[in-house]
Amino acid sequence: MLSFFLAFGFWLGSLRAALDLPPADPVQRAAGIAAVVSDAASAPSPADLLALPDEDLSRRVAANSASLGSLSIGAAGGGILVNPVPLLPEPGWTLADPNGAFATIETVAFIRTAVGTVRELFPDSPAISIGDISFREGGKMKRHATHQSGRDVDFGFYYKAGSQASFVAGTAANLDLPRNWALVRALLVRTEIETILLDIRIQRLLYAHALKIGEDKDWLDGIFQFVKGNAKAPIVHVAGHRTHYHVRFYNRTAQELGRRVQPLLVKLGKLKPPIYSVPHLIRNGETLGHIAARYGSSVRAIQQFNGLSGTLIRAGRTLRIPLKGVSAPPEAPLVVPSRPLPPNTPESLLAVSWNSTSGR
């Protein structure tokens, strides 16, 4: 029953966001849920929505696009977020910036699952800091190349000293490795992960701890890219991620519905026509004016898209050139790979029910 109310609360939040209403306080929100709970049974499930033919989706979009729930449209580095839900502070986490903490319904559920797993195993766990996810309507964040479509989440670390006010570089001396490994394991095994970006120094600490408590070495070698260079490993090194985990989730419903609904929303005028970009390597003697004229763009559009404050550019740098009025490239339906299940679970983690290939 609790999961039902939580799911319905997320659905109500998406409707509120779509209608541009201010967020209700907790008392109002609870009263609103109680008042309309009798209507919840008629709300379509994600599976029902995905099964609808395009004609039915089109009618639903025209009548009430908020009834589709959250939509993650486009790529993590070039997308938007429709019908978002805000991630609100809870005992398990604090928010660095609520204005950048909008997500899909599925992403919020995954955050709850991962952090909730840590708190099941370690009930006295301090709150971790959660940083950027996406802006309310998605789109570019100046401080990120991604975080545009409600699926990227910056999780802080668990520290031996407890909660930290901001992201702090992790070390062998300050990281609470049992809790950090529990978080990473929960992300991998109990949610649907596309990738985890993490500095290789933190990866090595987690890998050594996981081996020490009895995790299967072959399984670990497959999920940490630094060990064998497996291009399909979910945990990869990217510079700048020594203070936090950058986690990107798959969203089965939000991504697939977004893929199908985007052209309908554009046709109905509920979304602006998409802007796509192409890379351009600056050559000697080129100016922004030359480049804009070549692609039918504008100097201002190129500046805004690349975060340029002036017109000075240098040869050898690659710019992204925004293009208007072009068709979206064809996209195949989303395929979410199987979760990387471990063959067994160490004794120290058996207080939680994990999925594993052995069932234990």
N, C-alpha and C positions, 0 to 999 in steps of 0.2 A: 504493500500500500504506500509506503514511503517513496519508493521509486516512482510510483504513478504520480504522486503529487509533485515530485521534483521534475519529472518530464513535462507535466502539464504547466508547471511554473515557467520552464524554459520556453514552452510554446507561447504562453501568454506574454513573456518578455519579447519574443520576436514580433508579435503583433503590435505591442506598444512601440517598439523601435520603428516599425514600418510606418506607423501612423504619426511618428514624431511627437509622441507624448512624453512628458517628463517622467522619470522613474518614480514609481510609488514607494512610500516608506514601507518598512516591513509589516506594520499593522494593516495598511491599506492593501498591500500585496496579498496577505493571508486572507483578508476579507473578500478580495476579488476572486481568489481561487475558490473559496467556499461558495460564493454566490453563483459561479458558473460551472461548478464541478459536474452538474448533471448533463452539461453539453459535451463533456470531454469524451464520452463513449462514442460520439459520432465523428470525432476528429479522425481523419485518415492517418494510418500508421505510415512510417517511412516506406515499408514494403509495398503498401497499397499505392502510394504516390509513384514509386518507381515503376509499378506495373501499368500505370495509366498510359493509354495511347496518346500520341501527340495532339489529337483533336481534343481530348478531354483536358489535357494540360493547358492547351490554349484557352479553353473556356474558363478554366480555373484562374489562369493568369489575368484574364480580362476582368473577371468578377472580383477577385480578391487575391492578389499575389502573396499577401502575408500568410495565406492558408497553406502555402508550400513550405513554410518554415525557413530556416537559414539556407542560403545559397552561397557557395564558394565558386566564383566564376573566374576562370583564367588561371594563370600560373601564380606560384608563390611570389615570383619577382615581377609580375605584371598582371594583376588581377584586381577584383573588387569583391566586396562583401555586401550581400543583400539580406534583409531581415535579420540583423545580428542580435545577439544577446550579450549583455555586459557580464564580465566575470566580476562578481562582487567579493569583497573581503570575507573570509571565513576563518575559523580557528586554525586551519592548516596552512594558511598563507596570508601574506600581506601584498598589496599592490603598489608597485613603484609609481605608476601613472594611470589612474582610472580612464583617462581620455584615450589611452592607447591599449585598453584591455577589452576590446570587443572581439567576439569570436562566433563560431557556429555553435549550434546546439551540441553537435557531436564532439567538438573540441572541448567544450566546457565539461561534458560528461567524462571525457578521457582524463582531464586534469583532476577531476574528483576521484576517479578510480585510482590513478597513480599515487596521488598524495594520500588518499584514504588507505591504500595498502601499507604505506610507511607507518601511518598512525595505528593501524591494526597490529603491526609487528612491534612497534615502539610507542605505546600509548602516551608517553610523556614527551613526544617529539615537539620541538619548537616550531613555530611557523616559519616557512621559507618565504623568500621574496620572489614574486612573479613579476617579471618585467613586461616588455612589449609583446602584444599579440597583433592587433590591427587597430586602425582607426575605425570609427563607427561605419563608414561607408567603404572601408578598405582603401586601396590605392597606396601611393608611394609615401613612405616615411623617410624623412631626410637622413635619419641615422641608420637606415638599413637598406639593403638591396632587395630584401624580401619582405615578409610580414604584411603582405598586401591582401590576402584573401581569407583571413580568419583561421588559418591552420598552423601558423608558426607561433611557438610559445617559448619565451625565455624563462627557464626555471633557474632560480638561484641554488646554491649548494646548501647542504646541512653542515654546520660547523660544530666543533666540539664545545665552543664557547656559547652556543645557543644562537638565537636569531641575530641577524645583522641588518642594519638599516639600509645597506646597499650591497651591490655585488662586490665581493672581495676575492682576490686571486686565491685559488686553492693550492694548498701545499700538504705534504705529508704530516706536518705539524698541526695544521688547523682543521683539516677535513674530518668529519665524522663518517668514516668509510662504511660502517654497517648500514647507516641510514641512506647514504648516497647510493650504495649498491642496491638496496631495496627499491629505491626510486627508479633506477635505471632498469632493473629487472622487471618491475611492474610495467614500465613503459613498453618494454619489448614483448612481454608475455601476456599482458592483460589489456593492452590497447592496440591500436593499429598505426604503427610507426612507418613513416617514409624514410626519415633519417634523423640522427642525433649528431649535431656538430659539437665537437669537444676537443680541447687541446690535448695533444698526445701525452703530455706530462700527467694530466688527470686520468687519462685512459689507463696509463701504466699502473697507477695507484689502485684503480678499481679492479683491473685485471688481476693484480697480485693478491688483493683481498679476496676476490671471488675464488681464485684457486685455493687459497688458504682455508676457506670455509667448506670446500668440497664440491665446487661447481665442476662440471665436466669440461676438461681442457679442450677437446675438439669443438664443443659447442661455443666456448669462449673464443677460440681461434676464428670461428666463422662470423662472430658478431662484431669483433674489434678489427677494423681494417688494418691497423698498424702491424698486426702480427704477421700476416701472410700476404698483405696487399690485395685482398679480395675486393674487387670493385663493387660487389653487391652487398658488402657488409654494411649494416645500418649505422654503426658508430664510426664516424670519420673525423679526421683532423682538419680543422680550419683555423688559421691564425685569428686571434682575438677572442677565443672562447676558453680562456683560462679562469674566468670569473662566473661562468654560468653554462647551462646546457641550452643549446638552441635545438628545440624539438619541432619537427614537422610531422603532423599527423595526416594520414589518409582520412577522407570523409566520404564514405560510400554514398550517402544520400545527398549531402550538400554539393559535392562535386558533380555527381552524375545528373542530378536535377539541374544544376547550374549550367552544365554543358547543353542540355536539351532546351532549357527555358530561355537562355540568353537571347537568341534571335527573336523569340516571341516578345520579350520585354522591350527590345529595341523597336520592333515593329509597332508596338502599342504606345511608344513614346515614354515608357516608364524607366528606360535606361538610355543614356546617351550612346550614340554609335561608338563602338570600340575604337580605341586608338592603339595601333600596333607600332612597333619600332623595329628598325633594322640597324645593325652595327655599321659604322663607317670609320675607317682608319684615316686619320688626318694626314694629308701629304704636305710637303713643303710648299709654301706660298698660298695655301688655302685659307679662306676666312669663313666665319659663320655664315656670312651672306652668300658666298659661293656654294656652300654645302646646302643651305636652305633652298636656294634656287634649283639645285640639282634634283632634290627630292620633292619639291613642291610643298615644303614645310615653311616655317618662319624662324627668324633668329630668336624671337622671344620663346617660341615653343621648344626649341632646342635647348635654350638656356634653362628653362623651367624643368625640362625632363631630366637634364643632367646636373642640376644644382649649380649652375654657373652664375656668378654674380656680375661678370663682365663679358667682354667679347674676345679677350686674349686667349688663344688656343695654341698648342704646340704640336708639331709634327710627331707622329709616332703614337699619339694617344688615340684610343677608340671611343667614339661618342655613340650614343643610342639616338637615332633619328626618328621622332614620332611621325607616323603616317596616318592621315585621316582618309576615310572613305574607301578603305580596302576591305575585302571580305575576310572573315575569320578563316584561318586554315582548318581543314577538316580534322576532326578529333574523333578517335575511336572511343567507345565506351570505357569507363574506368575499370581497370582490373586491379584489385587489391591482392597482393601476394599473401601467401600463408604466413602466419606469425612464426618467428624462429623459436620453436618450443624446445626447452632443454630436455635431456633424457631423464633427469631426476632432479630432486630438490634437496639441498642440504638440510640437515637436521635443524639448524638455527633458524630456518625460514618456514618450517612446517606449520606454524600457527595460522598461516593463511593458506587457502585453497588455491593452488597453482595448477595451470595446465602443463602437462609434460607428456612426452612420448611414451613414458612408462605408466602414466596415470597417477604418479606420486609426486 
